[in-house]
Amino acid sequence: MTPGVKMKKHSKLRTILKCIVATLGIILVLATAIYINIKCFTVKRLLSTTGQDLYLMGTFHTDHFDPLYNYSAEQMLNAIKNIKPDVVFIEAREESYKEYGVVDGPIDMCITYCYCQDNNIPVEMIDYWKVDNDNFKQNSTTDDRDDHIHQRILEKLKAYENKKVLVVCGFGHLNPQMNRMLNDGFQKEHISHASKLFKSAGNEFTYPSSICDVWEQRTLFYCYTYPESIQKDETINDDVKSQWPVDKNHTFYDWQMKYCDLFRKNKLYK
């Protein structure tokens, strides 16, 4: 092989390597930008045909307490504050609240509920799921569940026709609910400078005042009250009942109540 041919091959190889490095650099920059701004993809704004202003915000449940997700409980509450809703709908079941006085949604829903209580923002509960022999699966998101959630949102929107409504739900419900709203005639609106929604005004962060009490009520409900009612229900089979054991050794209770250590110290992460 002549020196000229070798030089051409080396030159082509260098060009290929430069392209690969440049491409990887672009991918890294984009991935970093998405990671830093991932929160911006969790908030959507919609307008109804009558001009009703509706925000949907997807949350991360317990992952808000993991710094790797770059979306803290403080930033979630900042977004609620900056959106300035007239009313907030949360992923919790209204029937549980009416019967037991408990906010039975995930931890971020309890925090949201308490924040709204502290700031005199009305709260509505729109979640749906039930324990039965046919459809129950813990921590699942199904079309049937999202259909019921959607219907509950629509029903409650009627009471707030001229109000700004914020729906706070798990991220897995965000797109299913948005798509259902678009099918109902809502129009998607651009949110300018979405990243600013998650920024604070510089005030020192504190958790809502009643969060430990609300969280303990929720913990007691899932450790004892609800499992006991399921175990007594003769219409539910043993396979389903096995998923709802009563927390006789208080293991689940102790694990869940560790979050109150964070709340009392106003710590964002575990």
CORSULQUI-V878196 format. One record per backbone hydrogen bond with DSSP energy under -0.5 kcal/mol. NH is the residue of the N-H (numbers start at 0). CO is the residue of the C=O. E is the energy in kcal/mol with one decimal. If there is no record, write none. Layout:
NH&CO&E / NH&CO&E
This chain:
5&1&-2.0 / 6&2&-2.4 / 7&3&-2.0 / 8&4&-2.3 / 9&5&-2.7 / 10&6&-2.6 / 11&7&-2.5 / 12&8&-2.4 / 13&9&-2.5 / 14&10&-2.1 / 15&11&-2.3 / 16&12&-2.7 / 17&13&-2.6 / 18&14&-2.2 / 19&15&-2.4 / 20&16&-2.8 / 21&17&-2.6 / 22&18&-2.7 / 23&19&-2.7 / 24&20&-2.3 / 25&21&-2.4 / 26&22&-2.6 / 27&23&-2.6 / 28&24&-2.4 / 29&25&-2.8 / 30&26&-2.9 / 31&27&-2.5 / 32&28&-2.5 / 33&29&-2.6 / 34&30&-2.5 / 35&31&-2.8 / 36&32&-2.1 / 37&34&-1.0 / 39&36&-1.6 / 40&37&-1.4 / 41&38&-2.1 / 42&39&-0.6 / 43&55&-2.8 / 44&188&-0.6 / 45&53&-3.4 / 46&186&-2.4 / 47&51&-1.9 / 50&47&-1.6 / 53&45&-2.9 / 53&51&-0.6 / 54&164&-3.1 / 55&43&-2.7 / 56&166&-3.0 / 57&41&-3.1 / 58&168&-2.3 / 62&59&-2.1 / 63&60&-1.5 / 64&61&-1.8 / 65&62&-1.6 / 66&64&-0.6 / 68&65&-2.0 / 69&66&-1.3 / 75&71&-1.9 / 76&72&-2.3 / 77&73&-2.4 / 78&74&-2.0 / 79&75&-1.7 / 80&76&-2.5 / 81&77&-2.8 / 82&78&-2.2 / 83&79&-1.5 / 84&79&-0.7 / 85&163&-2.6 / 86&163&-1.3 / 87&121&-2.4 / 88&165&-3.0 / 89&123&-2.7 / 90&167&-0.9 / 91&89&-1.9 / 93&91&-0.5 / 96&92&-1.5 / 97&93&-2.5 / 98&94&-2.2 / 99&95&-2.7 / 100&95&-0.6 / 100&96&-1.3 / 101&95&-1.0 / 103&101&-1.0 / 108&105&-0.9 / 109&105&-1.6 / 110&106&-2.2 / 111&107&-2.2 / 112&108&-2.7 / 113&109&-2.3 / 114&110&-2.5 / 115&111&-2.5 / 116&112&-2.2 / 117&113&-2.3 / 118&114&-1.5 / 119&116&-1.0 / 120&115&-2.7 / 121&85&-0.7 / 121&119&-0.6 / 123&87&-2.4 / 125&89&-2.5 / 126&89&-0.5 / 126&91&-2.5 / 131&129&-0.7 / 135&131&-0.6 / 139&136&-1.1 / 141&139&-0.5 / 145&141&-2.5 / 146&142&-2.5 / 147&143&-2.1 / 148&144&-2.6 / 149&145&-2.6 / 150&146&-2.1 / 151&147&-2.2 / 152&148&-2.4 / 153&149&-2.5 / 154&150&-2.3 / 155&151&-2.1 / 156&152&-2.2 / 157&153&-0.9 / 158&155&-1.2 / 159&156&-1.9 / 160&157&-0.6 / 162&159&-1.8 / 164&52&-2.5 / 164&162&-0.6 / 165&86&-2.1 / 166&54&-3.1 / 167&88&-3.3 / 167&165&-0.6 / 168&56&-2.4 / 168&166&-0.6 / 170&58&-2.7 / 172&169&-2.3 / 173&169&-0.6 / 173&170&-1.0 / 174&170&-0.6 / 176&172&-2.4 / 177&173&-2.5 / 178&174&-3.0 / 179&175&-1.6 / 180&176&-2.1 / 181&177&-2.6 / 182&178&-2.0 / 183&179&-1.0 / 184&181&-1.4 / 185&180&-2.3 / 186&46&-3.1 / 188&44&-3.0 / 191&189&-0.7 / 193&190&-0.8 / 195&192&-1.6 / 196&193&-1.6 / 197&194&-1.1 / 198&195&-1.3 / 210&207&-1.4 / 213&209&-2.4 / 214&210&-2.8 / 215&211&-2.2 / 216&212&-2.2 / 217&213&-2.0 / 218&214&-2.4 / 219&215&-2.9 / 220&216&-2.0 / 221&217&-2.0 / 222&218&-2.0 / 223&219&-2.4 / 224&219&-1.4 / 225&220&-3.2 / 226&220&-0.5 / 227&223&-2.5 / 228&224&-1.7 / 229&225&-2.0 / 230&226&-2.7 / 231&227&-1.4 / 232&228&-0.6 / 232&229&-0.9 / 233&231&-0.7 / 235&232&-1.2 / 240&236&-2.2 / 241&237&-2.1 / 242&239&-1.5 / 243&240&-1.9 / 246&222&-2.5 / 247&245&-2.4 / 249&246&-1.3 / 253&249&-2.4 / 254&250&-2.1 / 255&251&-2.7 / 256&252&-2.4 / 257&253&-0.6 / 257&254&-0.8 / 258&255&-1.5 / 259&256&-1.2 / 260&257&-1.1 / 261&257&-0.8 / 262&258&-2.2 / 263&259&-2.7 / 264&260&-1.4 / 265&261&-0.7 / 265&262&-0.8 / 266&261&-2.3 / 269&64&-1.8
